[in-house]
Amino acid sequence: MKKFNYTKIAKDLNVSHSAVSQWFSGKTKPTIDKVFKMQQNHNIPVEAWKDIKSFISNDTKTTDVPQIQIKERI
């Protein structure tokens, strides 16, 4: 099982610990900007949010999941 530090993620995203807990329990979903930030800063692939509970319980490495590359516009 993958473990994530909800407090660290919440602080990084400027949201409550409760909000992060609800995302990871599948009760709510984060906004797309938060999803991209979690991919960049916490190695949680965008695709994981299709079924976050399965992603968390899966023992494979996050590198086994294809990553979406984000290009910033200048």
Backbone torsions as a table, in degrees:
resi	resn	phi	psi	omega
1	MET	NA	133.4	176.3
2	LYS	-78.8	142.2	178.2
3	LYS	-120.6	138.1	179.1
4	PHE	-126.3	146.4	178.4
5	ASN	-88.0	97.4	-177.0
6	TYR	-59.7	-37.1	-179.1
7	THR	-64.6	-43.1	179.3
8	LYS	-65.2	-43.6	178.6
9	ILE	-63.5	-44.3	-179.9
10	ALA	-60.4	-44.2	179.9
11	LYS	-64.3	-44.2	179.8
12	ASP	-61.2	-36.5	-176.3
13	LEU	-95.7	-2.5	-179.5
14	ASN	59.4	46.2	176.1
15	VAL	-130.7	172.5	-179.9
16	SER	-79.1	156.1	174.5
17	HIS	-58.6	-38.3	179.5
18	SER	-60.8	-40.8	179.2
19	ALA	-62.0	-45.2	179.4
20	VAL	-63.9	-42.1	178.2
21	SER	-59.3	-41.8	179.3
22	GLN	-66.4	-37.1	177.1
23	TRP	-61.6	-48.4	-175.5
24	PHE	-74.6	-17.4	175.5
25	SER	-89.1	-8.7	179.4
26	GLY	86.0	5.9	-179.7
27	LYS	-72.7	-36.8	176.4
28	THR	-137.3	172.7	178.2
29	LYS	-123.1	145.8	177.0
30	PRO	-74.1	159.1	175.2
31	THR	-71.0	160.1	-174.2
32	ILE	-61.0	-34.8	178.5
33	ASP	-65.9	-35.2	177.7
34	LYS	-70.6	-38.1	177.9
35	VAL	-60.4	-46.5	-179.9
36	PHE	-65.0	-38.2	179.2
37	LYS	-67.4	-38.0	177.6
38	MET	-67.2	-33.7	176.2
39	GLN	-64.9	-46.3	-177.3
40	GLN	-68.8	-43.2	-171.1
41	ASN	-97.7	-20.7	-173.9
42	HIS	-129.9	8.6	177.2
43	ASN	56.9	38.2	175.5
44	ILE	-105.2	106.8	-175.7
45	PRO	-60.9	148.8	178.0
46	VAL	-55.2	-41.2	-177.6
47	GLU	-61.9	-23.7	-178.0
48	ALA	-62.4	-27.1	-176.0
49	TRP	-74.7	-7.2	173.1
50	LYS	-64.8	-36.3	178.9
51	ASP	-152.6	76.7	-173.0
52	ILE	-62.9	-33.2	179.7
53	LYS	-63.5	-41.5	177.6
54	SER	-66.8	-39.6	178.9
55	PHE	-61.3	-44.1	-178.8
56	ILE	-66.4	-41.4	-176.7
57	SER	-79.6	-13.3	179.0
58	ASN	-75.4	130.8	-177.4
59	ASP	-87.3	2.7	178.5
60	THR	-76.0	160.5	179.8
61	LYS	-71.8	153.9	177.5
62	THR	-64.3	-22.3	179.1
63	THR	-71.7	-14.2	176.8
64	ASP	-76.1	-15.1	179.6
65	VAL	-97.1	129.8	-179.6
66	PRO	-57.6	137.8	-179.5
67	GLN	-99.5	142.8	173.6
68	ILE	-93.7	127.7	178.9
69	GLN	-86.0	133.5	-178.8
70	ILE	-108.2	123.5	177.8
71	LYS	-104.0	129.3	178.6
72	GLU	-85.2	141.2	174.6
73	ARG	-87.5	139.0	179.1
74	ILE	-105.7	NA	NA
